Protein backbone atom coordinates (compact mmCIF):
# COMPACT_ATOMS: atom_id res chain seq x y z
CA UNK A 1 0.00 0.00 0.00
CA UNK A 2 1.45 3.40 -0.98
CA UNK A 3 1.90 6.17 1.53
CA UNK A 4 -0.31 9.27 1.31
CA UNK A 5 1.34 12.62 2.03
CA UNK A 6 -0.39 16.00 2.12
CA UNK A 7 1.65 19.20 2.28
CA UNK A 8 0.45 22.51 3.73
CA UNK A 9 -2.66 20.87 5.14
CA UNK A 10 -5.26 22.97 6.94
CA UNK A 11 -7.44 21.68 9.76
CA UNK A 12 -9.95 20.63 7.11
CA UNK A 13 -7.18 18.74 5.32
CA UNK A 14 -6.27 17.01 8.58
CA UNK A 15 -9.83 15.73 8.90
CA UNK A 16 -9.76 14.66 5.24
CA UNK A 17 -6.50 12.81 5.81
CA UNK A 18 -8.03 10.99 8.76
CA UNK A 19 -10.94 9.93 6.54
CA UNK A 20 -8.58 8.77 3.78
CA UNK A 21 -6.60 6.59 6.13
CA UNK A 22 -9.80 5.10 7.51
CA UNK A 23 -11.00 4.24 4.00
CA UNK A 24 -7.63 2.77 3.01
CA UNK A 25 -7.52 0.63 6.15
CA UNK A 26 -11.04 -0.64 5.47
CA UNK A 27 -10.27 -1.50 1.84
CA UNK A 28 -7.01 -3.28 2.66
CA UNK A 29 -9.01 -6.29 3.86
CA UNK A 30 -6.87 -7.15 6.85
CA UNK A 31 -5.12 -5.99 9.96
CA UNK A 32 -1.42 -5.09 9.72
CA UNK A 33 0.74 -7.44 11.75
CA UNK A 34 3.98 -6.86 13.60
CA UNK A 35 7.03 -8.64 12.19
CA UNK A 36 8.16 -11.55 14.38
CA UNK A 37 10.49 -14.50 14.29
CA UNK A 38 8.28 -17.63 14.16
CA UNK A 39 10.92 -19.67 15.96
CA UNK A 40 10.96 -17.33 18.95
CA UNK A 41 8.94 -18.08 22.07
CA UNK A 42 8.17 -15.69 24.91
CA UNK A 43 7.70 -18.62 27.24
CA UNK A 44 11.06 -20.18 26.34
CA UNK A 45 12.99 -16.91 26.46
CA UNK A 46 11.24 -14.39 28.77
CA UNK A 47 12.13 -10.77 28.02
CA UNK A 48 13.36 -11.50 24.49
CA UNK A 49 12.31 -9.02 21.80
CA UNK A 50 9.96 -10.97 19.57
CA UNK A 51 9.68 -8.50 16.71
CA UNK A 52 8.99 -4.95 15.68
CA UNK A 53 5.81 -2.86 15.75
CA UNK A 54 5.91 0.11 13.33
CA UNK A 55 3.33 2.84 13.81
CA UNK A 56 3.08 6.24 12.09
CA UNK A 57 1.36 9.26 13.64
CA UNK A 58 -0.25 11.93 11.52
CA UNK A 59 -2.50 14.86 12.51
CA UNK A 60 -4.75 13.41 14.08
CA UNK A 61 -4.49 9.63 13.87
CA UNK A 62 -2.32 6.53 13.76
CA UNK A 63 -1.51 4.31 10.77
CA UNK A 64 -2.12 1.50 11.35
CA UNK A 65 -4.59 2.02 14.16
CA UNK A 66 -4.87 -1.75 14.71
CA UNK A 67 -1.83 -4.01 14.93
CA UNK A 68 -1.87 -7.80 15.37
CA UNK A 69 1.06 -9.71 16.91
CA UNK A 70 1.53 -13.47 16.83
CA UNK A 71 2.06 -13.93 20.57
CA UNK A 72 2.27 -12.03 23.82
CA UNK A 73 5.67 -10.68 24.82
CA UNK A 74 8.11 -7.81 24.31
CA UNK A 75 8.31 -5.94 21.01
CA UNK A 76 10.43 -3.05 19.79
CA UNK A 77 8.41 -0.04 18.65
CA UNK A 78 9.34 2.23 15.75
CA UNK A 79 7.23 5.39 16.09
CA UNK A 80 7.34 7.82 13.15
CA UNK A 81 5.63 11.21 13.55
CA UNK A 82 4.73 12.68 10.15
CA UNK A 83 2.46 15.31 11.70
CA UNK A 84 2.99 19.05 12.05
CA UNK A 85 3.11 18.96 15.88
CA UNK A 86 4.54 16.65 18.54
CA UNK A 87 2.79 13.33 19.22
CA UNK A 88 3.39 10.31 21.40
CA UNK A 89 2.23 6.73 21.55
CA UNK A 90 1.21 5.77 25.09
CA UNK A 91 0.27 2.15 25.78
CA UNK A 92 -2.18 1.05 28.47
CA UNK A 93 0.64 -0.05 30.80
CA UNK A 94 2.07 3.50 30.79
CA UNK A 95 4.84 2.93 28.24
CA UNK A 96 5.28 6.17 26.31
CA UNK A 97 7.34 6.91 23.20
CA UNK A 98 7.34 10.52 22.00
CA UNK A 99 8.51 12.17 18.80
CA UNK A 100 8.65 15.76 17.62
CA UNK A 101 7.12 16.69 14.26
CA UNK A 102 8.90 14.83 11.47
CA UNK A 103 10.99 12.77 13.89
CA UNK A 104 11.27 9.12 14.93
CA UNK A 105 10.99 7.62 18.41
CA UNK A 106 11.91 4.10 19.48
CA UNK A 107 11.34 1.92 22.51
CA UNK A 108 9.95 -1.41 23.66
CA UNK A 109 6.59 -2.48 25.01
CA UNK A 110 5.32 -5.71 26.53
CA UNK A 111 2.06 -6.90 25.01
CA UNK A 112 -0.04 -9.02 27.41
CA UNK A 113 -1.91 -12.12 26.28
CA UNK A 114 -5.16 -10.16 26.15
CA UNK A 115 -3.71 -7.47 23.89
CA UNK A 116 -3.60 -3.76 24.71
CA UNK A 117 -4.56 -0.29 23.54
CA UNK A 118 -2.63 2.89 22.79
CA UNK A 119 -3.35 6.62 22.50
CA UNK A 120 -1.59 9.91 21.98
CA UNK A 121 -1.62 11.29 25.53
CA UNK A 122 -1.25 14.95 24.53
CA UNK A 123 -4.45 16.66 25.75
CA UNK A 124 -7.23 16.51 23.16
CA UNK A 125 -5.44 14.24 20.71
CA UNK A 126 -6.97 10.93 21.81
CA UNK A 127 -10.50 12.36 21.82
CA UNK A 128 -9.85 13.71 18.30
CA UNK A 129 -9.05 10.20 17.03
CA UNK A 130 -5.52 9.25 18.06
CA UNK A 131 -6.31 5.84 19.51
CA UNK A 132 -5.33 2.33 18.55
CA UNK A 133 -5.34 -1.36 19.46
CA UNK A 134 -2.84 -4.21 19.59
CA UNK A 135 -4.36 -7.68 19.33
CA UNK A 136 -2.70 -11.04 19.95
CA UNK A 137 -3.32 -13.70 17.30
CA UNK A 138 -6.39 -11.83 16.11
CA UNK A 139 -8.23 -11.74 19.45
CA UNK A 140 -9.73 -8.44 20.64
CA UNK A 141 -8.05 -6.90 23.69
CA UNK A 142 -9.59 -7.96 26.98
CA UNK A 143 -11.45 -5.20 28.85
CA UNK A 144 -9.87 -3.35 31.75
CA UNK A 145 -6.51 -1.75 32.23
CA UNK A 146 -5.43 1.85 32.41
CA UNK A 147 -5.87 3.65 29.09
CA UNK A 148 -4.14 6.77 30.42
CA UNK A 149 -6.82 8.76 28.64
CA UNK A 150 -8.14 10.49 31.75
CA UNK A 151 -11.61 10.23 33.23
CA UNK A 152 -14.41 9.22 30.90
CA UNK A 153 -16.52 12.07 29.52
CA UNK A 154 -19.31 12.98 31.90
CA UNK A 155 -22.69 14.50 31.11
CA UNK A 156 -22.52 16.47 34.34
CA UNK A 157 -19.60 17.85 36.31
CA UNK A 158 -20.34 18.48 39.97
CA UNK A 159 -19.57 21.92 41.37
CA UNK A 160 -16.63 22.11 43.74
CA UNK A 161 -17.43 24.34 46.74
CA UNK A 162 -13.69 24.57 47.36
CA UNK A 163 -12.89 26.05 43.94
CA UNK A 164 -11.27 29.48 44.22
CA UNK A 165 -13.41 32.51 43.36
CA UNK A 166 -13.28 33.70 39.77
CA UNK A 167 -11.28 36.79 38.79
CA UNK A 168 -13.52 39.57 37.46
CA UNK A 169 -12.60 40.71 33.94
CA UNK A 170 -12.65 44.48 33.44
CA UNK A 171 -14.88 44.99 30.40
CA UNK A 172 -13.47 48.44 29.60
CA UNK A 173 -12.03 48.59 26.09
CA UNK A 174 -8.33 49.53 25.98
CA UNK A 175 -7.14 52.72 24.26
CA UNK A 176 -5.47 52.76 20.87
CA UNK A 177 -1.86 51.63 20.88
CA UNK A 178 0.47 54.59 20.35
CA UNK A 179 2.45 54.93 17.15
CA UNK A 180 2.25 53.08 13.85
CA UNK A 181 4.38 49.98 14.56
CA UNK A 182 3.48 47.77 17.51
CA UNK A 183 5.60 45.00 19.04
CA UNK A 184 3.33 42.76 21.10
CA UNK A 185 4.27 39.75 23.19
CA UNK A 186 1.72 36.92 23.23
CA UNK A 187 2.86 34.35 25.76
CA UNK A 188 1.09 31.00 26.07
CA UNK A 189 0.11 30.12 29.62
CA UNK A 190 -1.56 26.83 30.53
CA UNK A 191 -3.17 27.41 33.92
CA UNK A 192 -6.04 26.62 36.25
CA UNK A 193 -8.90 29.10 36.00
CA UNK A 194 -12.30 29.31 37.64
CA UNK A 195 -14.75 29.71 34.76
CA UNK A 196 -17.94 29.83 36.86
CA UNK A 197 -18.72 29.63 40.55
CA UNK A 198 -17.52 26.18 41.66
CA UNK A 199 -15.90 25.15 38.37
CA UNK A 200 -12.17 25.19 37.71
CA UNK A 201 -10.62 24.09 34.42
CA UNK A 202 -7.08 23.70 33.09
CA UNK A 203 -7.29 26.37 30.40
CA UNK A 204 -4.89 27.38 27.64
CA UNK A 205 -4.45 31.15 27.37
CA UNK A 206 -2.71 34.02 25.67
CA UNK A 207 -1.04 36.17 28.35
CA UNK A 208 -2.83 34.37 31.15
CA UNK A 209 -6.40 35.52 30.46
CA UNK A 210 -9.55 34.28 28.73
CA UNK A 211 -10.21 35.99 26.38
CA UNK A 212 -6.66 37.03 25.53
CA UNK A 213 -5.67 40.70 25.55
CA UNK A 214 -7.65 43.10 23.35
CA UNK A 215 -5.36 44.61 20.69
CA UNK A 216 -6.50 48.00 19.34
CA UNK A 217 -4.88 49.63 16.31
CA UNK A 218 -5.74 51.68 13.20
CA UNK A 219 -5.81 50.88 9.52
CA UNK A 220 -2.26 51.22 8.20
CA UNK A 221 -0.55 50.12 11.43
CA UNK A 222 2.04 47.33 11.45
CA UNK A 223 1.69 44.69 14.14
CA UNK A 224 4.62 42.49 15.11
CA UNK A 225 3.41 39.69 17.38
CA UNK A 226 6.04 37.70 19.25
CA UNK A 227 4.35 34.38 20.05
CA UNK A 228 6.12 32.51 22.84
CA UNK A 229 5.32 28.97 23.99
CA UNK A 230 7.21 28.35 27.26
CA UNK A 231 9.04 25.10 27.86
CA UNK A 232 6.61 24.41 30.71
CA UNK A 233 3.69 24.01 28.27
CA UNK A 234 2.30 20.54 27.60
CA UNK A 235 1.31 21.06 23.97
CA UNK A 236 2.15 22.98 20.80
CA UNK A 237 0.30 26.21 20.09
CA UNK A 238 -0.08 28.80 17.33
CA UNK A 239 -2.03 31.97 16.56
CA UNK A 240 -4.29 32.98 13.67
CA UNK A 241 -5.22 36.67 13.32
CA UNK A 242 -8.35 37.07 11.20
CA UNK A 243 -7.37 40.73 10.73
CA UNK A 244 -4.22 39.70 8.84
CA UNK A 245 -3.58 38.56 5.30
CA UNK A 246 -0.78 36.01 5.50
CA UNK A 247 -0.20 32.43 4.42
CA UNK A 248 -1.55 29.79 6.79
CA UNK A 249 1.59 27.69 6.46
CA UNK A 250 3.89 30.59 7.33
CA UNK A 251 2.95 32.76 10.31
CA UNK A 252 0.21 30.44 11.57
CA UNK A 253 2.26 27.27 11.97
CA UNK A 254 2.50 25.69 15.41
CA UNK A 255 5.44 26.01 17.75
CA UNK A 256 6.42 23.40 20.31
CA UNK A 257 7.02 24.15 24.01
CA UNK A 258 10.19 26.18 24.45
CA UNK A 259 9.90 27.86 21.03
CA UNK A 260 8.85 31.29 19.78
CA UNK A 261 8.13 32.95 16.43
CA UNK A 262 7.32 36.31 14.85
CA UNK A 263 3.94 36.94 13.21
CA UNK A 264 3.99 40.27 11.34
CA UNK A 265 1.09 41.85 9.50
CA UNK A 266 -0.37 45.20 8.43
CA UNK A 267 -3.90 46.24 9.38
CA UNK A 268 -5.59 46.97 6.07
CA UNK A 269 -9.28 46.60 6.98
CA UNK A 270 -11.26 48.09 9.86
CA UNK A 271 -13.49 45.97 12.07
CA UNK A 272 -13.71 43.79 15.14
CA UNK A 273 -11.69 40.66 14.45
CA UNK A 274 -11.01 37.35 16.16
CA UNK A 275 -7.63 35.79 16.84
CA UNK A 276 -7.20 32.25 18.11
CA UNK A 277 -4.90 29.26 18.34
CA UNK A 278 -5.15 27.17 15.17
CA UNK A 279 -3.20 24.11 16.29
CA UNK A 280 -5.04 20.85 15.60
CA UNK A 281 -7.56 20.13 16.90
CA UNK A 282 -8.30 23.86 16.65
CA UNK A 283 -11.75 23.25 18.15
CA UNK A 284 -10.13 22.08 21.39
CA UNK A 285 -7.68 24.96 21.59
CA UNK A 286 -10.44 27.56 21.08
CA UNK A 287 -12.87 25.79 23.41
CA UNK A 288 -10.10 25.67 26.02
CA UNK A 289 -9.63 29.44 26.05
CA UNK A 290 -7.23 30.44 23.26
CA UNK A 291 -9.01 33.33 21.58
CA UNK A 292 -9.14 37.11 21.69
CA UNK A 293 -10.24 40.34 19.98
CA UNK A 294 -8.49 42.76 17.65
CA UNK A 295 -10.07 46.18 17.10
CA UNK A 296 -8.96 47.91 13.91
CA UNK A 297 -10.26 51.47 13.67
CA UNK A 298 -10.48 53.39 10.39
CA UNK A 299 -7.37 55.44 9.68
CA UNK A 300 -9.22 58.58 10.78
CA UNK A 301 -10.32 56.93 14.02
CA UNK A 302 -13.77 56.59 15.61
CA UNK A 303 -15.86 59.43 17.02
CA UNK A 304 -15.45 60.01 20.75
CA UNK A 305 -18.05 58.50 23.08
CA UNK A 306 -18.47 58.52 26.86
CA UNK A 307 -17.65 54.87 27.56
CA UNK A 308 -16.34 51.91 25.56
CA UNK A 309 -16.45 48.21 26.41
CA UNK A 310 -15.10 45.02 24.82
CA UNK A 311 -17.41 41.99 25.10
CA UNK A 312 -16.59 38.49 23.82
CA UNK A 313 -19.20 35.72 23.90
CA UNK A 314 -17.85 32.17 24.16
CA UNK A 315 -18.65 28.70 25.51
CA UNK A 316 -17.31 26.23 28.08
CA UNK A 317 -17.67 22.48 27.60
CA UNK A 318 -16.67 21.29 31.05
CA UNK A 319 -14.16 18.53 31.57
CA UNK A 320 -13.53 17.08 35.04
CA UNK A 321 -12.60 19.60 37.68
CA UNK A 322 -9.03 20.82 37.10
CA UNK A 323 -8.77 19.23 33.64
CA UNK A 324 -9.04 20.56 30.10
CA UNK A 325 -12.41 21.20 28.52
CA UNK A 326 -14.20 18.18 27.06
CA UNK A 327 -13.53 17.90 23.32
CA UNK A 328 -16.20 15.21 22.89
CA UNK A 329 -18.86 17.65 24.13
CA UNK A 330 -17.49 20.47 21.98
CA UNK A 331 -17.49 18.23 18.89
CA UNK A 332 -21.18 17.32 19.10
CA UNK A 333 -23.24 18.12 16.02
CA UNK A 334 -25.90 19.72 18.22
CA UNK A 335 -23.76 21.78 20.62
CA UNK A 336 -24.84 21.83 24.26
CA UNK A 337 -22.26 23.87 26.18
CA UNK A 338 -22.32 23.75 29.96
CA UNK A 339 -21.83 27.52 30.08
CA UNK A 340 -22.15 30.40 27.63
CA UNK A 341 -20.65 33.61 28.94
CA UNK A 342 -19.28 37.05 28.31
CA UNK A 343 -15.52 37.58 28.71
CA UNK A 344 -14.67 34.10 29.92
CA UNK A 345 -16.61 33.72 33.18
CA UNK A 346 -20.28 32.75 33.47
CA UNK A 347 -22.56 35.46 34.96
CA UNK A 348 -19.69 37.67 36.15
CA UNK A 349 -21.47 40.89 35.08
CA UNK A 350 -24.67 39.76 36.74
CA UNK A 351 -22.74 39.59 40.01
CA UNK A 352 -20.82 42.78 39.15
CA UNK A 353 -22.92 45.13 36.97
CA UNK A 354 -21.10 47.37 34.49
CA UNK A 355 -21.59 51.00 35.50
CA UNK A 356 -22.68 53.61 32.93
CA UNK A 357 -24.24 57.06 33.18
CA UNK A 358 -27.82 57.74 32.16
CA UNK A 359 -27.80 59.43 28.76
CA UNK A 360 -24.12 58.63 28.20
CA UNK A 361 -23.14 57.41 24.78
CA UNK A 362 -21.87 53.83 25.10
CA UNK A 363 -19.92 51.89 22.50
CA UNK A 364 -19.45 48.11 22.63
CA UNK A 365 -16.90 46.21 20.59
CA UNK A 366 -18.54 42.81 20.29
CA UNK A 367 -17.17 39.41 19.19
CA UNK A 368 -18.64 35.93 19.08
CA UNK A 369 -15.66 33.62 19.61
CA UNK A 370 -17.84 30.49 19.61
CA UNK A 371 -16.51 28.00 18.94
CA UNK A 372 -19.97 26.67 18.01
CA UNK A 373 -22.90 28.86 19.11
CA UNK A 374 -24.35 31.91 17.36
CA UNK A 375 -24.99 35.07 19.37
CA UNK A 376 -28.11 37.24 19.28
CA UNK A 377 -26.75 40.09 21.38
CA UNK A 378 -29.43 42.23 23.03
CA UNK A 379 -29.55 44.76 25.87
CA UNK A 380 -33.01 44.84 27.40
CA UNK A 381 -34.54 48.34 27.45
CA UNK A 382 -32.29 49.82 24.75
CA UNK A 383 -32.21 50.24 20.99
CA UNK A 384 -28.93 50.19 19.10
CA UNK A 385 -28.85 53.32 16.93
CA UNK A 386 -25.43 52.49 15.47
CA UNK A 387 -24.29 49.05 14.32
CA UNK A 388 -21.24 48.22 12.22
CA UNK A 389 -21.34 44.47 11.64
CA UNK A 390 -18.68 42.85 9.48
CA UNK A 391 -18.31 46.13 7.54
CA UNK A 392 -22.05 46.80 7.08
CA UNK A 393 -23.27 50.08 8.63
CA UNK A 394 -26.43 51.16 10.41
CA UNK A 395 -25.74 54.79 11.37
CA UNK A 396 -27.46 57.08 13.83
CA UNK A 397 -29.62 59.72 12.18
CA UNK A 398 -30.28 57.61 9.08
CA UNK A 399 -33.24 58.36 6.80
CA UNK A 400 -36.26 56.62 8.28
CA UNK A 401 -34.79 56.43 11.83
CA UNK A 402 -33.96 52.74 11.54
CA UNK A 403 -32.61 51.00 14.65
CA UNK A 404 -31.60 47.50 15.78
CA UNK A 405 -32.88 45.39 18.66
CA UNK A 406 -30.29 42.58 18.46
CA UNK A 407 -27.04 41.91 16.63
CA UNK A 408 -26.70 38.41 15.21
CA UNK A 409 -23.17 37.04 15.03
CA UNK A 410 -21.91 33.63 14.01
CA UNK A 411 -18.67 32.33 15.52
CA UNK A 412 -15.73 34.57 14.49
CA UNK A 413 -17.94 37.53 13.53
CA UNK A 414 -17.64 40.93 15.16
CA UNK A 415 -19.53 44.22 15.44
CA UNK A 416 -19.49 47.69 16.95
CA UNK A 417 -22.71 48.89 18.57
CA UNK A 418 -23.73 52.13 20.25
CA UNK A 419 -26.65 53.02 22.51
CA UNK A 420 -27.85 55.34 25.27
CA UNK A 421 -30.05 54.63 28.28
CA UNK A 422 -33.13 56.79 28.78
CA UNK A 423 -33.33 56.58 32.59
CA UNK A 424 -31.62 55.23 35.66
CA UNK A 425 -32.08 51.51 36.03
CA UNK A 426 -30.65 48.10 35.26
CA UNK A 427 -30.36 46.92 31.67
CA UNK A 428 -29.76 43.16 31.21
CA UNK A 429 -27.19 42.08 28.59
CA UNK A 430 -28.08 38.70 27.05
CA UNK A 431 -27.95 36.53 24.03
CA UNK A 432 -31.55 36.34 22.91
CA UNK A 433 -31.13 32.60 22.40
CA UNK A 434 -32.66 32.23 25.85
CA UNK A 435 -31.75 28.59 26.31
CA UNK A 436 -28.24 29.91 27.05
CA UNK A 437 -29.11 32.83 29.30
CA UNK A 438 -29.54 30.49 32.27
CA UNK A 439 -26.11 29.01 31.47
CA UNK A 440 -24.27 32.25 32.17
CA UNK A 441 -24.92 34.49 29.16
CA UNK A 442 -26.41 37.22 31.33
CA UNK A 443 -24.99 40.48 32.67
CA UNK A 444 -26.22 43.89 33.74
CA UNK A 445 -25.49 47.45 32.74
CA UNK A 446 -26.37 49.68 35.67
CA UNK A 447 -27.36 53.17 34.56
CA UNK A 448 -27.02 55.85 37.23
CA UNK A 449 -27.89 54.50 40.66
CA UNK A 450 -29.88 51.64 39.14
CA UNK A 451 -33.20 52.82 40.60
CA UNK A 452 -35.68 54.15 37.99
CA UNK A 453 -37.98 55.46 40.75
CA UNK A 454 -35.51 57.98 42.22
Secondary structure, 3 states (H helix, E strand, C coil): CCCCCCCCCCHHHHHHHHHHHHHHHHHCCCCCECEECCCCCCCCCCCCEEEEEEEEEECCEEECCEEEECCCEEEEEEEEECCCCCEEEEECCCCEEEECCCCEEEEEEEECCCCEEEECCCCCCCCCCCEEEEEECCECCCCCCCCCCCCCCCCCCCCCCCCCCCCCCCCECCCCCCCCEEEEEEEEEEEEEEEECCEEEEEEEECCECCCCCEEEECCCEEEEEEEECCCCCCCECCEECCCCCCCCCCCCCECCCEEEEEEEECCCCEEEEEECCCCCHHHHHHCCCEEEEEEECCCCCCCCCEEEEEEEEEECCCCCCCCCCHHHHCCCCCCCCEEEECCECCHHHHCCEEECCCCCEEEEEEEEECCCCEEEEECCCCECEEEECCEEECCCCCCCCCECCEEECCCEEEEEEECCCCCEEEEEEECCCCCHHHCCEEEEEECCCCCCC
